[in-house]
């Protein structure tokens, strides 16, 4: 998800791939979304998981809104969203993931496998 900021910047600059806001706003298609709505449900009682789910959905909605502003010719609003709400939501998602990893990831491989958490390496968690 941290790579999305660069992807959106490139899009706003007229470079990179074409982006469809209807696809972007779906929060259950990416790897993190599939985990949240799949194996991650085992953590549904944890309040941080609920925050992650909400922040992740808002992240996707905000990214789609950036693209919609751009498509509508309002790059000023698109850049403002990218620098503001989008950046904040990215940080919130990463923070939520880190906290879940600290609470439930542990260092024991068997515990991770039992809970079916995403990988516990720093790089893997931040790829989400």
Buried (B, 14 or more C-beta within 10 A) or exposed (E): BEEBBEBBBEBBEEEEEEBEBEEBBBBBEBEBBEBBEEEBEBBEEBEBBEBBBBBBBBBBBBBBBBBBBBEEEEBEBBBBBBEEBBEBBBEBBBBBBBBBBEEBBBEEEEEBEEBEBBEBEEEEBBBB
